Amino acid sequence: MKAVDANLLELLKKADRFVVPIYQRVYSWGEAECRQLWNDIIRAGTRDELSSHFTGSIVYIERGQGTRTSSEPDLLIDGQQRVTTVTLLLAAVAARLDELPEEEREPVAGFAPQKIRGLYLTNQYESGDGFFKLILSQRDKEALKAVIQNAPLPTTTSRVVTNYLYFVDLLRAASSDTIIDVCRGLAKLVVVDVKLTRGTDDPQLVFESMNATGKKLSQADLIRNFVLMDLPPSRQERLYEAYWFPMERQFQGADESRFDEFVRHFLTVKTLAIPRIDEIYDAFKSYASDQEQNGTDRDQLVTDLNRHAGWFAAMALGAETDPALAKRFRELDQLATVAYPFQLRLYSDYIAGVLDSRAFVEILDAIIAYLFRRAVCRIPTNSLNKTFATLSSSIDTAHYVESVCSRLLTLPDYRRFPTNEEFEEALKTADIYHLKRRGYFFREMENHGRKEEVSTAEYTIEHIMPQHITRDWQQELGTDWEAVHDRYLHTLGNLTLTGYNPEYSDRPFREKRDMPGGFRDSPLRLNKGLGQLERWEASSIERRAASLAAQAGRIWAMPALDEPVLAQYRERFSDSRRFDWSQAHSILDALPAGSWTSYNNLAEAVGTGAQAMARHLSGCSRCVNAYRVLTWDGAVADEFRWPDPGDKRDPGDLLRAEGVALAGGRADPEQQMVAEELLALIGEDER
């Protein structure tokens, strides 16, 4: 590897041709990056004391020794964004100078239109791709050619065209002095010219080390480069065109993070370990390396990834064609993504014919009910990642639905499937108005079983008993109106949907019932029965809540399995009930000095009980920071013991030395880390 400082324009002049490999991401700089480069160039051009302006690194693999022919280009593996942007600016300068009177077309020596194009943009004696000094990957290739040749621009959306026109507009609005400054600034651009030798240097390692500069690559970019970079060009192109590009196309229009999310789920399925979201690339490299050692070649790896991406697109990106499955996938995507690893396994068996669509729907309904019931019952969700990562081990393909549903129904403690009683009681008494997934809840309540769905997005959630109590409402509710209001305001029985929220406002119940468009005239199922009531009071709210909760119990139903069947599966699953404490250990390793947490919060984070957590920590030689786990009120537990009986250190003294404030033996609540913060330490999230 050779790395030297080089003038960028001189580098472009000497180079016959730079080609961006097919595996590189498309050109992606936006207006903000272009504006920054423009400002840097103007600053360099206006300040005579600046002899150069450093603009990053250009890393490329040079042509093979003894083959210095124009038919073999240098492969640009890092620096594509800045080289492309400077090329666009040079083309825009040439185009703008073409518009000026002939005597003004060379404002700075060497910056006439024909010189710019002949020295920095093209190889005038070559033809075809060899005519252009920079060839981009397939989706940008023709756009850049049109820009450089000053030809009609393609109408398809392209950053290449957008940024070129942006520079043209800046130059047309610029004074003649500013154009001179731009030319001078361009002449001062300096890069680190990093030339790799074919067959000697490892471009992947260099590429990763350079990723800290420029527009940082996504995990998807890094994975694509890792998979394709060291393959022969013909094989790169074949794999890219046949598998990788079709896979990327499935993610077009989706947030960039969805590909990272997909790879995380793919790796979870394959390894039964859940990688941190910020370590997807490293986890993928490790998996790919293990696969290759076991005889899986790169073609098989890419094919498998492409296949799973298609299933993920069906589940998460709206690509499913079966209406019944598509509806369940939409629901699951709104509820939580933690089930995706298990869903990928289900989809694999569905495609293979092991699982038919009817059974698939039945299992998805059970998962939806499991997730939503837990959300309503406010059961901590932090154990769900591991629950679904390992659920595949419970599948008996001969009794597919029965085995999966039995496993869900026999999960213990924090992982439990809430019973009808628990679910309906929570619905009757909990604050549903502030439920995170209330929109989903009311849409399903209104539309379940309908052939023609009502668009609940056009409606707002109405408090029948209003949030602001008027004198009329005080009389309606009786002498205990304050207690009734406090207890029932945001509960299910007092909530409905309406398209007339501003008109309803704080009106008395009978006015809301009888006004045009009121409850008596409402076409919504949720308002059924309200038009026949004379009063709205505590008993009315309770009766309606009980009715709606029972209806919800039928919509989000528990799987119907007989107790003898469940008993058989309980015995079968009993061996798998040993709790996995590794997540708790990871959190303790990451728990920073100067902070503390409680047994309750740590237990909630990993999906167990506080007493079980306390018992585990009391005998855990692996838990080096266990003294930072205190009781709910910040005290060292009476049962706390060091793993080494000879260890006489005082936990309180250690905490004080680390910066935890203790008063009366109680740690400062402001320094406590709650469950959500603990999970963030190890890169976990509950979705």
C-alpha positions in Angstrom: 0.0 0.0 0.0 1.2 3.5 -0.9 -0.2 6.6 0.7 0.9 10.1 -0.3 -0.6 13.5 -0.4 -1.8 14.5 -3.8 -3.5 17.4 -5.6 -6.9 16.0 -6.5 -7.0 17.6 -9.9 -3.6 16.3 -10.7 -4.7 12.8 -9.6 -7.7 13.0 -11.9 -5.5 14.3 -14.8 -3.0 11.4 -14.4 -5.6 8.7 -13.9 -6.9 7.0 -17.0 -10.1 5.8 -15.4 -11.6 5.3 -12.0 -14.4 2.7 -11.8 -16.7 2.4 -8.8 -17.2 -1.4 -8.2 -20.6 -2.8 -8.6 -20.8 -3.6 -4.9 -20.4 0.0 -3.7 -23.4 2.0 -2.6 -24.9 4.5 -5.0 -23.9 8.1 -4.9 -25.7 9.5 -1.8 -24.4 13.0 -0.9 -27.2 15.5 -0.4 -27.4 19.3 -0.5 -25.9 19.7 2.9 -22.6 17.9 1.9 -22.5 19.7 -1.4 -23.0 23.1 0.3 -20.2 22.3 2.7 -17.8 21.4 -0.1 -18.8 24.5 -2.0 -18.1 26.7 1.1 -14.7 24.9 1.7 -13.7 25.5 -2.0 -14.8 29.2 -1.8 -12.8 29.7 1.4 -9.7 28.1 -0.1 -10.0 30.2 -3.2 -10.4 33.5 -1.5 -7.5 33.1 1.0 -4.1 33.5 -0.6 -2.3 32.3 2.5 -3.9 28.8 2.0 -1.9 26.8 -0.4 -4.1 23.7 -0.1 -7.4 22.4 1.3 -7.5 18.8 2.6 -10.7 17.0 1.6 -10.2 13.4 2.7 -8.8 10.2 1.2 -9.1 8.4 -2.1 -8.5 4.6 -1.8 -8.2 2.6 -5.0 -6.9 -0.7 -6.2 -4.4 0.0 -9.0 -4.3 -2.0 -12.2 -2.1 -5.1 -12.1 1.6 -4.8 -12.7 2.6 -5.0 -16.3 -1.0 -4.4 -17.5 -1.1 -0.6 -17.6 -3.6 -0.5 -20.4 -6.7 1.7 -20.7 -8.8 -1.4 -20.7 -8.2 -2.1 -17.0 -9.3 0.6 -14.7 -8.4 1.5 -11.1 -11.1 0.4 -8.7 -12.3 3.2 -6.4 -13.2 1.6 -3.1 -13.3 4.7 -0.8 -13.7 8.3 -1.7 -16.4 7.8 -4.3 -18.7 10.5 -2.7 -16.1 13.3 -2.8 -14.6 12.4 -6.2 -18.1 12.2 -7.7 -19.1 15.5 -6.2 -15.9 17.3 -7.4 -16.5 15.8 -10.8 -20.1 17.2 -10.8 -18.8 20.6 -9.8 -16.1 20.6 -12.5 -18.8 19.7 -15.1 -21.1 22.5 -13.8 -18.2 25.0 -14.0 -17.5 23.9 -17.6 -21.2 24.2 -18.4 -21.5 27.7 -16.8 -18.3 28.9 -18.6 -19.8 27.7 -21.9 -22.7 30.2 -21.3 -20.3 33.2 -21.0 -18.9 35.4 -23.7 -15.8 33.8 -25.3 -13.4 36.3 -23.7 -14.7 35.3 -20.2 -14.5 31.5 -20.6 -11.1 31.0 -19.0 -11.3 33.0 -15.7 -8.3 31.2 -14.3 -5.5 29.6 -16.4 -6.4 26.0 -17.2 -10.1 26.4 -16.4 -11.6 26.8 -19.8 -14.5 24.4 -20.6 -12.6 22.3 -23.1 -9.6 22.1 -20.7 -11.8 21.0 -17.8 -13.5 18.3 -19.8 -10.3 17.2 -21.5 -8.0 17.1 -18.5 -10.2 16.1 -15.5 -13.4 14.5 -16.9 -12.6 12.6 -20.1 -10.0 10.7 -22.0 -10.5 12.4 -25.4 -8.8 9.7 -27.5 -10.8 6.8 -26.0 -14.3 5.5 -26.7 -17.1 3.8 -24.8 -16.6 3.7 -21.0 -12.9 4.4 -21.6 -13.9 8.0 -22.6 -14.9 8.9 -19.1 -12.4 9.3 -16.2 -15.0 8.2 -13.7 -17.5 5.4 -14.1 -20.1 5.0 -11.4 -22.1 1.9 -10.5 -25.1 0.9 -12.6 -27.8 3.1 -11.3 -25.7 6.3 -11.5 -23.6 5.4 -14.6 -25.7 6.9 -17.4 -26.6 10.0 -15.4 -23.0 10.9 -14.9 -22.2 10.3 -18.5 -24.9 12.7 -19.6 -23.6 15.4 -17.1 -20.0 15.1 -18.4 -21.1 15.2 -22.1 -23.5 18.1 -21.4 -26.2 15.9 -22.9 -29.9 15.8 -22.1 -30.2 14.7 -18.5 -32.3 11.6 -17.6 -35.7 12.2 -16.0 -35.4 9.5 -13.4 -34.6 10.6 -9.8 -30.8 10.7 -9.3 -28.6 12.4 -6.8 -26.1 12.8 -9.6 -28.5 15.0 -11.6 -29.9 16.8 -8.5 -26.4 17.8 -7.2 -25.2 18.8 -10.7 -28.1 21.1 -11.2 -27.6 22.5 -7.6 -24.0 23.5 -8.6 -25.2 24.9 -11.9 -27.7 27.1 -10.0 -25.0 28.3 -7.6 -22.7 29.2 -10.4 -25.4 31.0 -12.4 -26.1 33.1 -9.3 -22.4 33.7 -8.6 -20.5 36.8 -9.6 -17.4 36.6 -11.9 -15.2 37.0 -8.8 -16.9 34.0 -7.1 -16.4 31.8 -10.2 -12.7 32.7 -10.1 -12.6 31.8 -6.4 -14.3 28.4 -7.2 -11.6 27.6 -9.8 -8.8 28.6 -7.5 -10.3 26.6 -4.7 -10.7 23.5 -6.9 -7.0 23.8 -7.8 -6.1 23.7 -4.1 -7.9 20.5 -3.2 -5.6 17.9 -1.7 -6.3 14.2 -0.8 -4.4 11.3 0.7 -3.8 9.1 -2.4 -4.0 5.6 -1.1 -3.0 3.1 -3.7 -3.5 -0.6 -3.0 -1.6 -3.3 -4.8 -3.6 -6.2 -6.3 -2.9 -9.5 -4.6 -1.0 -7.9 -1.8 -3.1 -5.5 0.2 -6.5 -6.5 1.8 -8.9 -3.9 0.5 -11.6 -4.9 3.0 -9.5 -4.0 6.0 -8.4 -0.7 4.5 -12.0 0.1 3.5 -13.2 -0.5 7.1 -10.5 1.7 8.6 -11.3 4.5 6.2 -15.1 4.4 7.0 -14.7 7.0 9.8 -14.3 9.7 7.2 -16.8 11.1 4.7 -20.5 10.1 4.8 -20.5 7.1 7.2 -21.5 3.8 5.6 -24.5 2.0 6.9 -24.3 -1.6 8.2 -25.9 -2.6 4.9 -23.1 -0.9 2.8 -20.4 -2.6 4.9 -22.0 -6.0 4.5 -22.4 -5.7 0.8 -18.8 -4.6 0.4 -17.6 -7.5 2.6 -19.6 -10.1 0.6 -18.6 -8.9 -2.8 -15.3 -7.0 -2.6 -12.7 -9.8 -2.8 -14.5 -11.8 -5.5 -13.4 -11.7 -9.2 -15.3 -8.9 -11.1 -17.3 -11.3 -13.2 -18.5 -13.2 -10.1 -19.2 -9.9 -8.3 -21.4 -8.8 -11.2 -23.3 -12.1 -11.4 -24.0 -12.2 -7.6 -24.9 -8.5 -7.5 -27.3 -8.6 -10.5 -28.9 -12.0 -9.6 -29.2 -11.6 -5.8 -28.0 -8.5 -4.2 -29.6 -5.8 -6.4 -33.0 -7.5 -6.3 -32.7 -7.7 -2.5 -31.8 -4.0 -2.3 -34.8 -3.2 -4.6 -37.1 -4.9 -2.0 -35.9 -2.4 0.6 -36.3 0.7 -1.7 -38.5 3.3 0.0 -38.0 1.8 3.4 -36.0 3.4 6.1 -32.3 2.5 5.9 -32.5 0.9 9.4 -34.9 -1.8 8.1 -32.1 -3.6 6.3 -30.0 -3.6 9.4 -33.0 -4.9 11.3 -33.5 -7.7 8.8 -29.9 -8.8 9.0 -30.2 -8.8 12.8 -33.2 -11.1 12.6 -31.5 -13.3 9.9 -28.5 -13.8 12.2 -30.7 -14.5 15.2 -32.4 -17.3 13.2 -29.1 -18.7 12.1 -27.1 -18.5 15.3 -29.8 -18.3 18.1 -27.9 -15.3 19.4 -29.2 -11.7 19.2 -26.5 -9.3 18.0 -26.5 -5.7 19.2 -28.0 -3.5 16.5 -24.8 -1.4 16.3 -22.7 -4.6 15.9 -24.6 -6.2 13.0 -21.7 -5.9 10.6 -19.2 -7.6 12.9 -21.7 -10.3 13.7 -22.4 -11.0 10.1 -18.6 -11.2 9.3 -18.3 -13.7 12.1 -21.2 -15.8 10.8 -20.0 -15.7 7.2 -16.5 -16.8 8.4 -18.0 -19.7 10.3 -20.1 -20.7 7.3 -17.1 -20.7 5.0 -15.1 -22.8 7.4 -18.0 -25.3 7.3 -18.0 -25.4 3.5 -20.6 -22.8 2.6 -19.4 -20.7 -0.3 -20.1 -17.0 -0.9 -22.8 -17.8 -3.5 -24.7 -19.9 -1.1 -24.5 -17.2 1.6 -25.8 -14.5 -0.7 -28.6 -16.8 -2.0 -29.7 -17.6 1.5 -29.7 -13.9 2.5 -31.7 -13.0 -0.6 -34.2 -15.7 0.2 -34.7 -14.5 3.8 -34.9 -10.9 2.6 -37.9 -11.8 0.4 -39.7 -13.4 3.3 -38.9 -10.3 5.5 -40.2 -8.0 2.7 -43.4 -10.0 2.7 -43.8 -9.7 6.5 -42.5 -6.2 7.2 -42.5 -4.2 3.9 -46.0 -4.9 2.5 -44.9 -7.4 -0.2 -47.2 -10.3 1.0 -49.9 -11.2 -1.6 -52.0 -13.5 0.6 -54.7 -11.1 2.1 -55.1 -13.1 5.4 -51.3 -13.2 6.0 -50.8 -9.6 4.9 -53.3 -8.4 7.5 -51.6 -10.3 10.3 -48.2 -9.1 9.2 -49.4 -5.5 9.3 -50.7 -6.0 12.8 -47.5 -7.6 14.0 -45.4 -4.8 12.5 -47.4 -2.3 14.5 -47.2 -4.3 17.7 -43.5 -5.4 17.9 -40.7 -6.6 15.7 -39.3 -9.0 18.3 -41.2 -11.9 16.8 -39.5 -11.6 13.3 -36.8 -14.3 13.9 -39.6 -16.8 14.6 -41.7 -15.5 11.8 -38.8 -16.1 9.4 -38.8 -19.7 10.5 -42.5 -19.9 10.0 -42.3 -18.4 6.5 -39.5 -20.8 5.6 -41.7 -23.7 6.5 -44.7 -22.1 4.7 -42.7 -21.8 1.5 -41.5 -25.4 1.8 -45.0 -26.6 2.2 -44.5 -27.8 5.8 -46.9 -25.2 7.1 -50.1 -24.3 5.2 -51.6 -20.8 5.1 -54.5 -21.7 7.4 -52.2 -23.0 10.1 -49.8 -20.0 9.5 -52.7 -17.6 10.1 -53.7 -19.5 13.3 -50.1 -19.2 14.7 -49.8 -15.6 13.8 -53.2 -14.9 15.5 -51.8 -16.5 18.7 -48.6 -14.4 18.5 -50.7 -11.2 18.0 -52.9 -12.1 21.0 -49.8 -12.9 23.1 -48.1 -9.6 22.3 -51.1 -7.4 22.6 -52.4 -8.9 25.8 -49.0 -8.4 27.4 -49.0 -4.8 26.3 -52.4 -4.1 27.8 -51.4 -5.9 31.0 -48.2 -3.8 31.2 -46.0 -6.9 31.5 -42.3 -6.0 30.9 -41.4 -6.8 27.3 -37.7 -7.1 27.8 -37.6 -10.9 27.7 -39.4 -11.2 24.4 -36.3 -11.0 22.2 -35.0 -14.2 23.7 -38.4 -15.8 23.9 -38.9 -15.5 20.1 -35.3 -16.2 19.3 -35.6 -19.7 20.8 -39.2 -20.5 20.1 -38.3 -22.5 17.0 -36.9 -25.2 19.2 -40.5 -25.9 20.4 -41.8 -26.7 16.9 -43.1 -30.2 16.3 -43.8 -30.1 12.5 -46.2 -33.1 12.8 -48.3 -31.0 15.3 -47.3 -27.6 14.2 -50.0 -25.3 15.6 -50.5 -27.3 18.7 -46.8 -27.3 19.6 -46.3 -23.6 19.1 -49.5 -22.5 20.9 -48.7 -24.9 23.7 -45.3 -23.3 24.2 -46.8 -19.8 24.3 -49.4 -20.9 26.8 -46.9 -22.6 29.1 -44.3 -19.8 29.3 -43.8 -18.9 32.9 -43.6 -15.7 35.0 -42.7 -12.5 33.1 -43.0 -14.4 29.8 -46.5 -15.6 30.4 -49.5 -15.4 28.1 -52.1 -13.3 30.1 -55.3 -15.2 30.9 -58.7 -13.9 30.0 -59.3 -12.7 33.5 -56.0 -10.8 33.7 -56.5 -9.3 30.2 -60.1 -8.2 30.7 -59.5 -6.8 34.1 -56.6 -4.7 32.8 -58.8 -3.4 29.9 -61.5 -2.4 32.4 -59.3 -0.6 34.8 -56.1 0.5 33.0 -55.4 3.9 31.3 -56.3 3.0 27.7 -56.2 6.6 26.5 -52.4 6.7 26.9 -51.9 3.1 25.7 -49.0 3.2 23.2 -51.0 1.1 20.7 -54.4 2.6 21.3 -54.9 3.4 17.6 -54.4 -0.2 16.7 -56.7 -1.3 19.5 -59.7 0.9 18.5 -59.2 0.0 14.8 -59.4 -3.7 15.5 -62.3 -3.3 17.9 -64.3 -1.4 15.3 -63.4 -3.6 12.3 -63.0 -7.1 13.5 -65.2 -9.4 11.3 -66.2 -6.6 9.0 -66.0 -7.3 5.3 -65.7 -3.5 4.5 -63.2 -1.9 6.8 -64.0 1.5 8.4 -61.0 3.9 8.2 -60.6 4.8 11.9 -57.8 7.2 11.0 -60.6 9.7 10.1 -61.9 9.6 13.7 -60.5 10.8 17.0 -60.8 9.3 20.4 -63.6 10.9 22.4 -63.9 11.0 26.2 -67.7 10.5 26.8 -67.3 12.0 30.2 -65.1 14.9 29.2 -61.6 15.7 30.5 -62.9 19.1 31.7 -65.9 18.7 34.0 -68.7 21.3 33.7 -71.4 22.0 36.3 -73.9 19.9 34.2 -71.5 17.0 34.3 -71.0 17.3 38.1 -74.8 17.0 38.5 -74.8 14.0 36.0 -72.1 12.2 38.0 -73.5 12.9 41.5 -71.8 13.9 44.7 -68.8 11.7 44.1 -68.1 13.3 40.7 -64.5 14.0 41.5 -63.7 10.4 42.4 -65.7 9.1 39.4 -63.8 11.4 37.1 -60.4 10.5 38.5 -61.0 6.8 38.4 -62.8 6.3 35.0 -61.7 9.2 32.8 -59.1 7.4 30.6 -60.5 3.9 31.0 -62.0 1.8 28.2 -65.6 2.3 29.3 -65.4 6.0 28.9 -63.6 6.1 25.5 -65.0 5.8 22.0 -64.4 7.1 18.4 -66.0 10.1 16.8 -65.7 12.3 13.8 -67.2 15.2 15.8 -64.7 15.7 18.6 -64.6 19.6 18.6 -68.4 19.7 18.3 -68.9 17.3 21.2 -66.5 19.2 23.4 -67.7 19.2 27.0 -71.4 19.0 26.3 -73.7 17.0 28.6 -74.3 13.4 27.7 -77.8 13.8 26.3 -76.6 16.5 24.0 -73.8 14.3 22.7 -76.3 11.6 22.2 -79.0 13.6 20.4 -77.1 16.2 18.4 -76.8 15.6 14.6 -74.0 13.0 14.2 -74.3 12.2 17.9 -74.2 8.8 19.5 -77.8 8.0 18.5 -76.9 8.4 14.8 -73.4 6.9 14.9 -72.7 4.1 12.4 -69.7 2.9 14.5 -70.0 -0.4 16.3 -68.1 1.1 19.3 -71.0 3.5 19.9 -73.6 0.8 19.8 -76.0 1.1 22.8 -74.9 4.7 23.7 -77.9 6.1 21.9 -80.3 4.2 24.2 -78.8 5.4 27.5 -80.4 8.2 29.6 -77.5 8.8 31.9 -73.7 8.5 31.9 -72.4 7.6 35.3 -70.0 5.2 37.0 -72.2 2.2 36.6 -72.7 3.0 32.8 -68.9 3.2 32.4 -68.4 -0.1 34.2 -71.0 -2.0 32.2 -69.7 -0.7 28.9 -66.1 -1.5 29.9 -67.1 -5.1 30.8 -68.8 -5.6 27.5 -66.0 -4.2 25.4 -63.4 -6.1 27.4 -65.2 -9.4 26.8 -65.4 -8.5 23.1 -61.6 -7.8 23.1 -61.0 -11.2 24.8 -62.7 -12.8 21.8 -60.7 -10.8 19.3 -57.3 -11.3 20.9 -58.2 -14.9 21.9 -56.0 -17.4 23.7 -55.4 -20.5 21.7 -58.0 -23.1 22.6 -56.1 -26.2 23.8 -57.4 -28.8 26.3 -55.6 -29.1 29.6 -54.5 -32.7 29.0 -52.7 -31.5 25.9 -51.1 -28.6 27.7 -50.0 -31.0 30.5 -48.1 -33.1 28.0 -46.3 -30.1 26.6 -45.5 -28.7 30.1 -43.6 -31.9 30.8 -41.9 -31.7 27.5 -40.8 -28.1 28.0 -39.8 -28.5 31.6 -36.2 -29.1 30.7 -36.0 -25.8 28.9 -37.1 -23.6 31.9 -33.7 -23.0 33.3 -33.3 -19.2 33.2 -30.6 -17.7 31.0 -28.8 -15.1 33.2 -26.3 -14.0 30.5 -28.2 -10.8 29.7 -28.2 -9.8 33.4 -24.4 -10.4 33.5 -23.9 -8.2 30.4 -25.9 -5.4 32.0 -23.9 -5.7 35.2 -20.6 -5.6 33.2 -21.8 -2.4 31.5 -23.3 -0.7 34.6 -21.2 2.4 35.0 -19.5 3.6 38.1 -21.4 6.4 39.8 -24.8 4.8 39.1 -26.9 2.1 40.7 -30.0 0.1 39.9 -32.5 -1.9 41.9 -33.3 -5.6 41.9 -36.7 -4.7 40.5 -35.3 -2.8 37.5 -32.7 -5.4 36.7 -35.3 -8.2 37.0 -37.7 -6.2 34.7 -34.9 -5.7 32.1 -34.2 -9.4 31.7 -37.6 -10.8 32.3 -37.6 -12.4 35.8 -38.7 -11.6 39.3 -36.9 -9.4 41.9 -36.6 -12.3 44.4 -35.1 -14.6 41.8 -32.7 -11.9 40.8 -31.6 -11.4 44.4 -31.1 -15.1 44.9 -29.0 -15.3 41.7 -26.8 -12.3 42.6 -26.1 -13.6 46.2 -24.2 -16.6 44.8 -22.9 -15.3 41.5 -19.1 -15.2 41.2 -19.5 -13.9 37.6 -21.4 -10.7 38.8 -18.6 -8.3 39.5 -20.7 -5.2 39.9 -23.5 -6.8 42.0 -22.9 -4.3 44.8 -24.4 -1.6 42.5 -27.8 -3.4 42.7 -29.8 -2.1 45.7 -33.2 -2.4 47.1 -36.1 -0.4 45.6 -35.3 2.5 48.0 -31.6 2.5 47.4 -30.3 0.5 50.3 -27.8 -2.3 50.3 -29.8 -5.5 50.8 -29.5 -7.3 54.1 -28.9 -10.5 52.2 -26.0 -9.1 50.1 -22.9 -11.2 50.1 -19.6 -11.1 48.3 -18.8 -14.3 46.3 -15.6 -14.6 48.3 -16.5 -15.0 52.0 -13.2 -13.3 52.9 -14.1 -10.1 51.1 -14.7 -7.6 53.8 -15.3 -4.5 51.6 -18.2 -2.2 52.5 -20.6 -1.8 49.5 -21.6 1.6 50.7 -18.0 2.8 50.8 -17.4 1.5 47.3 -20.5 3.3 46.0 -19.4 6.6 47.6 -15.9 6.3 46.2 -17.5 5.9 42.7 -19.6 9.0 43.1 -22.9 7.7 44.3 -24.5 10.0 46.9 -25.8 8.2 49.9 -27.8 9.8 52.7 -29.1 7.8 55.6 -27.9 4.6 53.9 -30.0 5.4 50.8 -28.6 6.1 47.3 -29.6 9.2 45.4 -32.7 8.3 43.3 -31.4 10.6 40.5 -28.4 8.2 40.0 -30.6 5.1 39.6 -30.8 3.5 36.1 -34.2 2.0 35.3 -34.9 -1.0 33.1 -35.0 0.8 29.8 -31.7 2.5 30.5 -30.1 -0.8 31.5 -31.1 -2.4 28.2 -29.7 0.6 26.3 -26.3 -0.2 27.9 -26.2 -3.4 25.9 -27.9 -2.1 22.8 -31.2 -3.9 23.4 -34.7 -2.5 22.6 -38.1 -3.9 23.3 -39.4 -3.6 19.7 
